[in-house]
């Protein structure tokens, strides 16, 4: 679904953008939409990279017991204890 958006932009910028759009055979709306999408995707990518950096920094900071098998085993044991009282 498309919606209208009103922007206040310098007239010279508008004229140059319209020329660019015409020369590239595209509408100005499609160019602006593509640009805004790329900004959103870039921000999401930056957030993901930031989270990965934090994970990398934390890696190795937690020392697990030598008898540690897996999180699944711990979860299973906790659920059995919670629901079956064993």
N, C-alpha and C positions, 0 to 999 in steps of 0.2 A: 504494500500500500504506500503510495506516495503522498507526502504532505508538502505544503508550501512553507517557505522560510523567507523572511525578510531580513536582509542584511544591509548595513550601512558601510559602503566601501568607497574609497576615493574614485572619482569619475575616471581619471586616467587609468587606474588599475582595471576598472571595468572594461574600458575600451580595448586595452591591450589583451585582456583575458578573452574578450569576444573575438578578437582577431586570431588569437591562438586557437580557440575552439574551432573557428571556421576553417583555418588552415589545416587543422588535424582531422576535420570531418566529423567532429563530435559536438554535442551540445555543451554549453557552459555548465548546465545542471549536472550532466554526467561527470564532467571533470571535477567539479566541486564535491560531488558525492563520493567519487573514487578517492579523492584526497582525504576527506573526512574518515572514510573507512580505513585508509592506510594509517592515519593517526591513531585510531582506536586499536588497530591490530598491533601497532608498534608499542603502544602503552601496555597492552596485554602481554606482549613478548617481553618487555622490560620487567614487568611484575614477575613473570615466570622465571626469568634469568635471576632476579633478585632472590626468589625463593630457593632456587637451585644453589645459589651462592651460600645462602644460610645453611642449607643441608650439608654442603661440602665442608663448611667451616665446623659444623657440629660433628661431622663424621669422626669417629674414634674417640669422642669426648666421653662417651658412656662405656663403662667397662661392664661387660656381661659376665655372669657367673660361668665357670668352666662347664657346668652341667647343663647350661642353657641349650635347649633344642630348637624351639621355634615359638614365635608369637601365637601361632595356631594352637599349639599344645597348651600354652598358658591360658588362652582364651577358653579353650575347651574345658580345662580343669576348673576355671572360675565359673563357667556356666553350669557345670555339673554340681559344683558346690552350692551355687545359688539356688538352683531349681530342684536338686535332689537331696541337698543337705548332706552330701557324703564328704 
